[in-house]
Amino acid sequence: MPQPRSPTHIAVIEPAPPVMLPAPRPVRTVWRDRREPMDIETANNSLATECAWEPPPTDASLRERWAAIAPELAGHIAAVSYDPDSG
């Protein structure tokens, strides 16, 4: 049976030096008419302001203003809660 040969030459591979990549530049998107993009909340608030929209009434404000909202019913019916989903 032949004896395995001992290696006479071993290749040593050294790691390559690190490559320095340039820092990524920030991306800035500008629309065709030169407006900058905005997030949805800012767009919604801006639109509401431009159109003079008011937020939907809350439960507390409806109960407080019940007599002014429905004067003919105020003496007979009391507003106790408001469900915005059903109106």
VODREN-357852 format. One record per residue: residue number from 0; x, y, z of N, C-alpha, C in turn. Coordinates in Angstrom, 3 decimals. Layout:
<nodes>
> bagu; n_px; n_py; n_pz; ca_px; ca_py; ca_pz; c_px; c_py; c_pz
> NUM; X; Y; Z; X; Y; Z; X; Y; Z
...
</nodes>
This chain:
<nodes>
> bagu; n_px; n_py; n_pz; ca_px; ca_py; ca_pz; c_px; c_py; c_pz
> 0; 0.845; -1.167; 0.000; 0.000; 0.000; 0.000; 0.896; 1.238; 0.000
> 1; 0.627; 2.147; -0.924; 1.505; 3.323; -1.016; 1.246; 4.272; 0.143
> 2; 2.277; 4.908; 0.580; 2.195; 5.875; 1.668; 1.777; 7.236; 1.103
> 3; 0.861; 7.981; 1.798; 0.494; 9.315; 1.307; 1.699; 10.240; 1.394
> 4; 1.797; 11.082; 0.420; 2.911; 12.017; 0.398; 2.622; 13.183; 1.313
> 5; 3.626; 13.679; 1.943; 3.468; 14.880; 2.760; 3.557; 16.086; 1.837
> 6; 2.747; 17.079; 2.094; 2.777; 18.248; 1.204; 4.100; 18.988; 1.361
> 7; 4.615; 19.379; 0.241; 5.868; 20.131; 0.269; 5.611; 21.618; 0.098
> 8; 4.471; 21.946; -0.433; 4.179; 23.354; -0.667; 2.745; 23.632; -0.216
> 9; 2.563; 24.558; 0.686; 1.238; 24.933; 1.160; 1.009; 26.385; 0.753
> 10; -0.079; 26.611; 0.056; -0.401; 27.970; -0.386; -1.098; 28.700; 0.758
> 11; -0.600; 29.865; 1.080; -1.208; 30.692; 2.112; -1.958; 31.818; 1.408
> 12; -3.234; 31.882; 1.673; -4.063; 32.921; 1.051; -4.349; 33.977; 2.101
> 13; -3.916; 35.175; 1.804; -4.147; 36.287; 2.724; -5.447; 36.985; 2.347
> 14; -6.173; 37.478; 3.339; -7.417; 38.178; 3.013; -7.122; 39.486; 2.269
> 15; -8.033; 39.819; 1.390; -7.886; 41.061; 0.630; -8.154; 42.243; 1.548
> 16; -7.510; 43.372; 1.296; -7.774; 44.545; 2.129; -9.220; 45.002; 1.937
> 17; -9.819; 45.588; 2.959; -11.211; 46.034; 2.816; -11.334; 47.139; 1.762
> 18; -12.420; 47.079; 1.059; -12.699; 48.068; 0.018; -13.588; 49.144; 0.622
> 19; -13.173; 50.374; 0.529; -13.964; 51.487; 1.050; -14.911; 51.972; -0.043
> 20; -16.189; 51.798; 0.188; -17.195; 52.274; -0.757; -17.596; 53.697; -0.391
> 21; -17.964; 54.493; -1.372; -18.410; 55.849; -1.043; -19.718; 55.798; -0.262
> 22; -19.906; 56.753; 0.602; -21.137; 56.829; 1.390; -22.320; 57.086; 0.458
> 23; -23.453; 56.422; 0.698; -24.609; 56.651; -0.174; -25.123; 58.076; -0.024
> 24; -25.487; 58.642; -1.140; -26.037; 59.998; -1.110; -27.511; 59.924; -0.777
> 25; -28.007; 60.873; -0.004; -29.440; 60.852; 0.300; -30.263; 61.078; -0.966
> 26; -31.358; 60.351; -1.056; -32.244; 60.477; -2.211; -33.260; 61.555; -1.907
> 27; -33.429; 62.474; -2.814; -34.407; 63.545; -2.645; -35.297; 63.553; -3.877
> 28; -36.539; 63.258; -3.657; -37.490; 63.203; -4.755; -38.208; 64.541; -4.848
> 29; -38.286; 65.057; -6.046; -39.013; 66.299; -6.280; -39.998; 66.026; -7.410
> 30; -41.230; 66.399; -7.214; -42.263; 66.185; -8.214; -42.024; 67.105; -9.408
> 31; -42.722; 66.830; -10.478; -42.517; 67.603; -11.708; -42.818; 69.082; -11.534
> 32; -43.777; 69.405; -10.687; -44.104; 70.819; -10.501; -43.338; 71.407; -9.315
> 33; -42.219; 70.783; -8.960; -41.272; 71.275; -7.951; -41.764; 71.131; -6.508
> 34; -42.880; 70.431; -6.278; -43.317; 70.175; -4.902; -42.522; 69.020; -4.340
> 35; -42.267; 69.063; -3.066; -41.598; 67.949; -2.409; -42.663; 67.001; -1.876
> 36; -42.392; 65.692; -1.888; -43.386; 64.745; -1.368; -43.570; 64.915; 0.133
> 37; -44.741; 64.525; 0.624; -45.030; 64.618; 2.059; -45.732; 63.356; 2.499
> 38; -45.687; 63.079; 3.796; -46.348; 61.883; 4.292; -47.866; 62.091; 4.283
> 39; -48.598; 60.999; 4.449; -50.054; 61.036; 4.312; -50.712; 61.900; 5.384
> 40; -50.178; 61.892; 6.601; -50.775; 62.700; 7.660; -50.630; 64.194; 7.352
> 41; -49.463; 64.593; 6.878; -49.252; 65.994; 6.521; -50.153; 66.390; 5.364
> 42; -50.269; 65.506; 4.359; -51.134; 65.795; 3.212; -52.590; 65.924; 3.648
> 43; -53.034; 65.035; 4.533; -54.416; 65.075; 5.015; -54.684; 66.364; 5.802
> 44; -53.772; 66.720; 6.693; -53.947; 67.943; 7.478; -53.926; 69.180; 6.589
> 45; -53.056; 69.178; 5.586; -52.978; 70.307; 4.663; -54.278; 70.450; 3.866
> 46; -54.806; 69.318; 3.396; -56.056; 69.346; 2.638; -57.217; 69.812; 3.510
> 47; -57.273; 69.339; 4.745; -58.342; 69.742; 5.659; -58.274; 71.242; 5.941
> 48; -57.071; 71.765; 6.067; -56.915; 73.201; 6.308; -57.330; 74.010; 5.087
> 49; -56.888; 73.579; 3.895; -57.229; 74.295; 2.660; -58.730; 74.305; 2.407
> 50; -59.416; 73.208; 2.726; -60.854; 73.102; 2.464; -61.700; 73.548; 3.647
> 51; -61.066; 73.982; 4.731; -61.755; 74.435; 5.947; -62.651; 73.342; 6.516
> 52; -62.166; 72.101; 6.458; -62.912; 70.990; 7.026; -62.726; 70.976; 8.524
> 53; -63.760; 70.571; 9.231; -63.681; 70.430; 10.675; -63.706; 68.946; 11.012
> 54; -63.014; 68.549; 12.067; -63.058; 67.128; 12.440; -64.463; 66.742; 12.884
> 55; -64.806; 65.455; 12.760; -66.143; 65.034; 13.181; -66.335; 65.294; 14.673
> 56; -67.555; 65.586; 15.065; -67.795; 65.882; 16.484; -67.527; 64.673; 17.351
> 57; -67.055; 64.921; 18.530; -66.815; 63.838; 19.480; -68.046; 63.647; 20.347
> 58; -68.060; 62.573; 21.078; -69.200; 62.246; 21.934; -69.477; 63.360; 22.941
> 59; -68.438; 63.885; 23.566; -68.634; 64.914; 24.598; -69.213; 66.190; 24.007
> 60; -68.733; 66.614; 22.842; -69.236; 67.869; 22.281; -70.699; 67.735; 21.841
> 61; -71.098; 66.560; 21.376; -72.505; 66.370; 21.004; -73.405; 66.417; 22.227
> 62; -73.000; 65.768; 23.306; -73.822; 65.795; 24.516; -73.917; 67.208; 25.085
> 63; -72.811; 67.947; 25.032; -72.824; 69.311; 25.561; -73.711; 70.231; 24.721
> 64; -73.786; 69.993; 23.415; -74.543; 70.882; 22.531; -75.911; 70.316; 22.162
> 65; -76.377; 69.288; 22.852; -77.626; 68.629; 22.484; -78.810; 69.584; 22.442
> 66; -78.917; 70.465; 23.396; -80.054; 71.403; 23.416; -80.034; 72.331; 22.200
> 67; -78.860; 72.724; 21.738; -78.762; 73.601; 20.559; -78.967; 72.817; 19.267
> 68; -78.562; 71.553; 19.263; -78.680; 70.735; 18.048; -80.139; 70.335; 17.810
> 69; -80.825; 69.894; 18.857; -82.212; 69.434; 18.728; -83.066; 70.050; 19.824
> 70; -83.392; 71.353; 19.714; -84.141; 72.001; 20.794; -85.534; 71.402; 21.008
> 71; -86.170; 70.902; 19.936; -87.509; 70.335; 20.093; -87.481; 68.992; 20.819
> 72; -86.322; 68.332; 20.838; -86.210; 67.034; 21.505; -85.521; 67.106; 22.864
> 73; -84.861; 68.212; 23.146; -84.029; 68.316; 24.348; -84.809; 68.066; 25.635
> 74; -86.042; 68.477; 25.700; -86.828; 68.272; 26.911; -87.349; 66.853; 27.044
> 75; -87.359; 66.077; 25.954; -87.942; 64.732; 25.961; -86.903; 63.616; 25.867
> 76; -85.798; 63.887; 25.159; -84.779; 62.859; 24.909; -83.429; 63.406; 25.322
> 77; -82.658; 62.587; 26.012; -81.315; 62.995; 26.418; -80.282; 62.236; 25.586
> 78; -79.332; 62.951; 25.057; -78.227; 62.309; 24.324; -77.244; 61.762; 25.356
> 79; -76.999; 60.444; 25.298; -76.096; 59.838; 26.279; -74.793; 59.350; 25.646
> 80; -74.823; 59.025; 24.362; -73.592; 58.615; 23.688; -73.740; 58.806; 22.189
> 81; -72.617; 58.690; 21.485; -72.601; 58.860; 20.035; -71.679; 57.816; 19.443
> 82; -72.167; 57.073; 18.452; -71.357; 56.082; 17.755; -71.076; 56.619; 16.351
> 83; -69.831; 56.997; 16.058; -69.533; 57.585; 14.750; -69.748; 56.613; 13.598
> 84; -69.688; 55.295; 13.844; -69.886; 54.333; 12.769; -71.346; 54.275; 12.312
> 85; -72.275; 54.353; 13.250; -73.688; 54.263; 12.892; -74.356; 55.626; 12.763
> 86; -73.684; 56.679; 13.261; -74.240; 58.020; 13.150; -75.105; 58.294; 14.278
</nodes>
